[in-house]
Amino acid sequence: MTDQTIAFIYLQVVRERFLSTKQLGEKTIAQLSENELHYQPNEQSNSIAVIIKHMSGNMVSRWSDFLTSDGEKSNRNRDQEFIEGKSSKETIFALWEKGWQVVMETLNYLNENDLTKIITIRGETHTVIDAIERQMAHYGYHVGQIVYVGKMLKGEDWETLSIARGQSEDYRNQMMKKSRG
């Protein structure tokens, strides 16, 4: 397998992983009311709405002009992202979509030759691969928070996003049958 082929496969996998992460967040957001999106367990914790506002700000900043400008844009006000507001569910979801659109558009135009290029984030240099992995970890961290809080809020009304408890064996058997054709 050539380096070019490996790089192509890597970009495909990364796009799929980002989409999967996005979908986990969306399936959680869909289960929650506007009030639940603004739930804040204590002063030091962020609501899901604030996490989404932060993620969107980060995404637009990091992924806009990805290969040509620093990932921390001068027009970003990161501290403002952590101030709770009472945005509607529609506004919160629009922020979510805005951020993810920039991420996916950028990932879709990257090619194998871009992966070893050097970019900067806050003046610190990174290969494109490192920057991608950095953001995947960051978004996975925050989507994990969103899912966890959502699951706590919904309790028994939570609709599982993965294999339901007690269903692992059935799921494995289905996957094995599927792989055999």
SEVEXGU-134423 format. One record per residue (C-alpha): residue number from 1; residue in three letters; x, y, z. Coordinates in Angstrom, 1 decimal, padded with zeros to 4 digits. Each point is the difference from the previous one (the first is absolute). Layout:
! SEVEXGU-134423
{NUM, ALA, {X, Y, Z}};
...
! end
This chain:
! SEVEXGU-134423
{1, MET, {000.0, 000.0, 000.0}};
{2, THR, {001.4, 003.4, -000.9}};
{3, ASP, {000.3, 003.0, 002.2}};
{4, GLN, {-002.5, 001.8, -002.3}};
{5, THR, {-002.5, -002.9, 000.5}};
{6, ILE, {000.5, 000.1, 003.8}};
{7, ALA, {-000.6, 003.7, 000.1}};
{8, PHE, {-003.1, -000.3, -002.2}};
{9, ILE, {-001.4, -002.7, 002.4}};
{10, TYR, {000.9, 002.1, 003.0}};
{11, LEU, {-002.0, 003.0, -001.3}};
{12, GLN, {-003.0, -002.3, -000.7}};
{13, VAL, {000.2, -001.4, 003.5}};
{14, VAL, {000.3, 003.5, 001.6}};
{15, ARG, {-003.0, 001.3, -001.9}};
{16, GLU, {-002.1, -003.0, 001.2}};
{17, ARG, {001.2, 000.4, 003.6}};
{18, PHE, {-000.9, 003.7, 000.1}};
{19, LEU, {-003.4, -000.7, -001.5}};
{20, SER, {-000.6, -002.8, 002.6}};
{21, THR, {001.0, 002.4, 002.8}};
{22, LYS, {-002.4, 002.7, -001.5}};
{23, GLN, {-002.8, -002.6, -000.1}};
{24, LEU, {000.4, -001.0, 003.6}};
{25, GLY, {-000.4, 003.7, 001.0}};
{26, GLU, {-003.0, 000.4, -002.3}};
{27, LYS, {-001.8, -003.0, 001.4}};
{28, THR, {000.5, 001.3, 003.5}};
{29, ILE, {-001.1, 003.6, -000.9}};
{30, ALA, {-003.1, -001.4, -001.6}};
{31, GLN, {-001.1, -001.7, 003.2}};
{32, LEU, {000.3, 003.1, 002.1}};
{33, SER, {-002.3, 003.0, 000.6}};
{34, GLU, {001.2, 003.6, -000.2}};
{35, ASN, {000.1, 000.2, 003.8}};
{36, GLU, {002.1, -003.2, 000.2}};
{37, LEU, {002.5, 001.4, -002.5}};
{38, HIS, {000.5, 002.9, 002.5}};
{39, TYR, {000.3, -002.2, 003.1}};
{40, GLN, {003.0, 000.9, 002.0}};
{41, PRO, {000.7, -002.3, 003.0}};
{42, ASN, {002.2, 002.6, 001.8}};
{43, GLU, {001.8, 003.3, -000.6}};
{44, GLN, {003.2, -001.8, -001.2}};
{45, SER, {-001.8, -002.1, -002.6}};
{46, ASN, {-001.1, 000.9, -003.5}};
{47, SER, {-003.4, -000.7, -001.4}};
{48, ILE, {-000.3, -001.9, -003.2}};
{49, ALA, {-000.9, 003.2, -001.7}};
{50, VAL, {003.3, 001.6, 001.2}};
{51, ILE, {001.9, -003.1, -001.1}};
{52, ILE, {-001.5, 000.3, -003.5}};
{53, LYS, {000.7, 003.7, -000.2}};
{54, HIS, {003.6, -000.7, 001.0}};
{55, MET, {000.3, -002.8, -002.5}};
{56, SER, {-001.4, 002.1, -002.8}};
{57, GLY, {002.3, 002.8, 000.7}};
{58, ASN, {003.0, -002.3, 000.1}};
{59, MET, {-001.1, -001.8, -003.2}};
{60, VAL, {-000.5, 003.2, -002.0}};
{61, SER, {003.4, 001.4, 001.3}};
{62, ARG, {002.0, -003.1, -000.5}};
{63, TRP, {-001.3, -001.2, -003.3}};
{64, SER, {-000.6, 003.3, -001.9}};
{65, ASP, {003.0, 000.6, -002.3}};
{66, PHE, {001.5, -003.1, 001.5}};
{67, LEU, {003.1, -000.2, -002.0}};
{68, THR, {000.7, 003.7, -000.3}};
{69, SER, {-000.6, 001.7, 003.3}};
{70, ASP, {000.5, -000.5, 003.7}};
{71, GLY, {-002.8, -002.2, 001.5}};
{72, GLU, {-000.7, 002.5, 002.7}};
{73, LYS, {-001.6, 002.8, -001.9}};
{74, SER, {000.2, 003.6, 001.3}};
{75, ASN, {-003.8, 000.4, -000.3}};
{76, ARG, {-000.7, -002.9, 002.3}};
{77, ASN, {-001.1, 000.9, 003.6}};
{78, ARG, {000.6, -003.3, 001.8}};
{79, ASP, {-000.9, 001.4, 003.4}};
{80, GLN, {-003.4, 001.1, -001.3}};
{81, GLU, {-000.7, -003.6, -001.1}};
{82, PHE, {-000.2, -001.0, 003.7}};
{83, ILE, {-002.7, 002.5, 001.0}};
{84, GLU, {-003.4, -001.6, 000.4}};
{85, GLY, {-002.8, 001.5, -002.0}};
{86, LYS, {-003.6, -001.1, -000.5}};
{87, SER, {000.2, -000.8, -003.7}};
{88, SER, {-002.8, -002.0, -001.6}};
{89, LYS, {000.6, -003.7, -000.9}};
{90, GLU, {-000.1, 001.1, -003.7}};
{91, THR, {002.7, 002.5, 000.6}};
{92, ILE, {002.1, -002.4, 001.9}};
{93, PHE, {-000.3, -002.6, -002.8}};
{94, ALA, {000.8, 002.6, -002.6}};
{95, LEU, {003.3, 000.7, 001.8}};
{96, TRP, {000.7, -003.7, 000.1}};
{97, GLU, {-000.7, -000.3, -003.7}};
{98, LYS, {002.1, 003.1, -000.9}};
{99, GLY, {003.1, -001.4, 001.8}};
{100, TRP, {-000.3, -003.5, -001.5}};
{101, GLN, {-000.6, 001.4, -003.5}};
{102, VAL, {003.4, 001.8, 000.1}};
{103, VAL, {001.7, -003.2, 001.4}};
{104, MET, {-001.5, -002.3, -002.7}};
{105, GLU, {000.6, 002.4, -002.9}};
{106, THR, {003.6, 000.3, 001.0}};
{107, LEU, {000.5, -003.7, 000.5}};
{108, ASN, {-001.6, -000.6, -003.4}};
{109, TYR, {002.4, 002.3, -001.9}};
{110, LEU, {003.2, -001.4, 001.7}};
{111, ASN, {001.9, -002.5, -002.0}};
{112, GLU, {002.8, -002.4, 000.7}};
{113, ASN, {002.7, 002.5, -000.7}};
{114, ASP, {-001.3, 002.4, 002.7}};
{115, LEU, {000.5, -002.4, 002.9}};
{116, THR, {003.6, 000.8, 000.6}};
{117, LYS, {-000.3, 003.8, -000.5}};
{118, ILE, {000.6, 002.2, 003.0}};
{119, ILE, {-002.7, 002.2, 001.4}};
{120, THR, {-000.1, 002.2, 003.2}};
{121, ILE, {-002.4, 000.2, 002.9}};
{122, ARG, {000.7, 002.9, 002.3}};
{123, GLY, {003.4, 000.2, -001.7}};
{124, GLU, {000.9, -003.6, 000.9}};
{125, THR, {000.9, -002.1, -003.0}};
{126, HIS, {-001.8, -003.3, -000.8}};
{127, THR, {-000.1, -002.4, -002.9}};
{128, VAL, {-003.5, -000.1, -001.6}};
{129, ILE, {-000.3, -003.6, 001.4}};
{130, ASP, {000.8, 001.2, 003.5}};
{131, ALA, {-002.5, 002.9, -000.3}};
{132, ILE, {-002.7, -002.4, -001.2}};
{133, GLU, {000.7, -002.4, 002.9}};
{134, ARG, {000.1, 002.8, 002.5}};
{135, GLN, {-003.5, 001.2, -001.1}};
{136, MET, {-001.4, -003.5, -000.1}};
{137, ALA, {001.0, -000.5, 003.6}};
{138, HIS, {-001.4, 003.4, 001.0}};
{139, TYR, {-003.3, -000.6, -001.7}};
{140, GLY, {-000.3, -003.5, 001.3}};
{141, TYR, {000.6, 001.3, 003.5}};
{142, HIS, {-002.7, 002.6, -000.3}};
{143, VAL, {-002.5, -002.3, -001.7}};
{144, GLY, {000.6, -002.5, 002.8}};
{145, GLN, {-000.9, 002.7, 002.5}};
{146, ILE, {-003.2, 000.8, -002.0}};
{147, VAL, {-001.0, -003.7, -000.1}};
{148, TYR, {000.7, -000.5, 003.7}};
{149, VAL, {-002.0, 003.0, 001.1}};
{150, GLY, {-002.8, -000.9, -002.4}};
{151, LYS, {-000.1, -003.5, 001.4}};
{152, MET, {-000.1, 001.2, 003.6}};
{153, LEU, {-002.8, 002.5, -000.8}};
{154, LYS, {-002.2, -002.6, -001.9}};
{155, GLY, {000.5, -002.9, 002.5}};
{156, GLU, {-002.3, -002.8, -000.9}};
{157, ASP, {-001.3, 001.9, -003.0}};
{158, TRP, {003.5, 000.0, -001.6}};
{159, GLU, {000.1, -001.6, -003.5}};
{160, THR, {003.3, -001.8, -000.2}};
{161, LEU, {002.4, 001.0, -002.7}};
{162, SER, {001.9, -003.2, -000.1}};
{163, ILE, {-000.6, -003.6, 001.0}};
{164, ALA, {-002.6, -000.2, 002.7}};
{165, ARG, {000.8, -001.7, 003.3}};
{166, GLY, {-000.4, -003.7, -000.2}};
{167, GLN, {000.0, 000.0, -003.8}};
{168, SER, {003.7, -000.5, -000.7}};
{169, GLU, {-000.2, -003.6, -000.9}};
{170, ASP, {-002.9, 000.6, -002.4}};
{171, TYR, {001.8, 002.9, -001.6}};
{172, ARG, {003.2, -002.0, -000.4}};
{173, ASN, {-002.0, -002.9, -001.6}};
{174, GLN, {-001.7, 002.5, -002.4}};
{175, MET, {003.4, 001.5, -001.0}};
{176, MET, {001.5, -003.5, -000.6}};
{177, LYS, {-002.9, -001.0, -002.2}};
{178, LYS, {000.3, 003.3, -002.0}};
{179, SER, {003.7, -000.5, -000.5}};
{180, ARG, {-000.6, -003.5, -001.4}};
{181, GLY, {-002.3, 001.4, -002.7}};
! end
